Amino acid sequence: MTAHPQENNCECHWGSAEELALLKTPDVELDPDLLQRTWSAIDWRDHPRVLRRILPQFAADLVHGRVDPVFGMEAVGRCFALGAWQQWPAGQSGAVEEFLHAWWASTLTDPAPLAPAHEVLMAVSEASATVTPWLRVWQALPVPHPVADRHLTELVDTWEYDLLGDALPWSAWENRDAMRDELTAWLVHHAPARLRADGASSDLQERIRLIGLPEPARWEDPFWSRRPGTAGVYWPPGGTSGE
């Protein structure tokens, strides 16, 4: 596959005409810097063809931890989304879906993945504009599951501040509110058992309980007054602490 013959980009900000010509040449490996600039650019005229051109090498680099997303792993998912892969012919879209599922499932069961599970979740969710299939994969794993449970503890520890402020923990381009609501509801229902199995702190477990409460009950909950130094302190929507 190749980029469109008329594809173009700014030489000042993207790269040279010689590099652009490589995207229009099939079966030529791109150097890491060129691949990085290509997948992270969002202004291609025909992004689906560019994604098809780089996808075999891009997918391999994702799996082997060779991709360095400057603006977070959601940028990886955004590259897939801009490529409109779900609208490709069935054989092609099915291959992309299979790859995303394999990458996610492998990450969840790897005790030391090259990218943290919560970052891969951002990528695959942004790629598909939904968290539904990815949470189902997690839910299907038994409890306890030492590896998956540890990943969930790390996710909650990283994201609980945003979730307590009713914010999705990444900058989504599509379905932000729907993904936030589904992620929150799923965590409230499924996270407690895994957190307990992983030996997570009672503080972290309490915070998951709190995100399931409506306001103002969340901030009036006795949990806050029981914690040293937090009496009267709350995190309103938007994530800014106040009194």
Residue pairs with C-beta under 8 A, 6 or more apart in sequence:
1 26
1 49
1 52
1 53
1 55
2 23
2 24
2 25
2 26
2 49
2 53
3 20
3 23
3 24
3 44
3 46
3 49
3 50
3 53
4 24
4 45
4 46
4 49
5 24
6 45
7 20
7 23
7 24
7 44
7 45
7 46
7 49
7 50
8 20
8 45
9 15
9 20
9 41
9 43
9 44
11 17
14 20
14 37
14 41
15 34
15 37
19 34
22 28
22 30
22 34
23 30
23 38
23 50
23 53
23 54
26 53
29 57
30 38
30 54
30 57
32 61
32 66
35 54
35 57
35 58
35 61
36 67
36 68
38 50
38 54
39 51
39 54
39 58
39 67
39 76
39 79
40 69
40 70
40 71
40 75
40 79
42 78
42 79
42 82
44 50
44 82
47 82
47 83
47 84
48 83
48 84
48 85
48 87
48 88
50 83
51 58
51 79
51 80
51 82
51 83
51 85
52 83
52 88
52 92
55 96
58 67
58 79
59 99
59 103
60 66
61 67
62 76
62 103
62 115
62 123
63 103
63 106
63 114
64 114
65 114
65 115
67 76
69 75
69 76
72 119
72 122
72 170
72 171
73 115
73 119
73 120
73 122
73 123
73 170
74 122
74 123
74 126
74 170
74 171
74 172
76 123
76 126
76 127
77 122
77 123
77 124
77 125
77 126
77 127
77 128
78 126
78 127
78 173
79 127
80 96
80 100
80 123
80 126
80 127
80 128
81 126
81 127
81 128
81 129
81 173
81 174
85 92
85 93
85 96
85 127
86 93
86 97
86 128
87 93
88 96
100 124
100 127
100 128
101 133
101 137
103 120
103 124
104 120
104 121
104 124
104 134
104 137
105 137
106 113
107 113
107 115
107 117
107 120
107 151
108 117
108 137
108 138
108 141
108 147
108 148
108 151
109 141
109 147
109 148
110 147
111 146
111 147
111 150
113 120
115 123
116 151
116 154
116 158
117 151
117 152
117 154
117 155
118 151
118 154
118 155
118 158
118 159
118 169
121 131
121 134
121 155
122 169
122 170
124 134
125 131
125 134
125 172
125 179
126 170
126 172
126 173
128 134
129 172
129 173
129 174
129 175
129 179
130 175
130 178
130 179
131 179
131 182
131 183
131 186
132 182
135 182
135 183
135 186
135 190
138 148
138 152
138 190
139 186
139 190
141 148
143 149
143 193
143 194
143 197
144 194
144 197
144 198
145 194
145 197
146 197
146 198
148 194
149 194
149 195
149 197
149 198
150 198
152 191
152 194
152 195
152 198
153 194
153 195
153 198
153 200
153 204
156 187
156 191
156 195
156 200
156 204
156 207
156 208
157 200
157 204
158 169
159 169
160 204
160 207
160 208
160 211
161 235
161 239
162 168
162 169
162 239
163 169
163 180
163 183
163 184
163 187
163 211
164 207
164 210
164 211
164 218
164 235
164 239
165 235
165 236
165 237
165 238
165 239
165 240
166 180
166 184
166 237
167 180
167 237
167 238
167 239
168 176
168 177
168 179
168 180
168 183
172 179
184 211
184 212
185 212
187 208
187 211
188 208
188 209
188 211
188 212
191 208
192 205
192 208
192 209
195 204
195 205
195 208
196 205
203 227
206 223
209 223
210 218
210 221
210 223
211 218
213 221
215 236
215 237
218 234
219 234
219 235
219 236
224 230
224 231
224 232
224 233
224 234
225 231
225 232
232 243
233 241
233 242
233 243
234 241
234 242
234 243
235 241
235 242
236 242
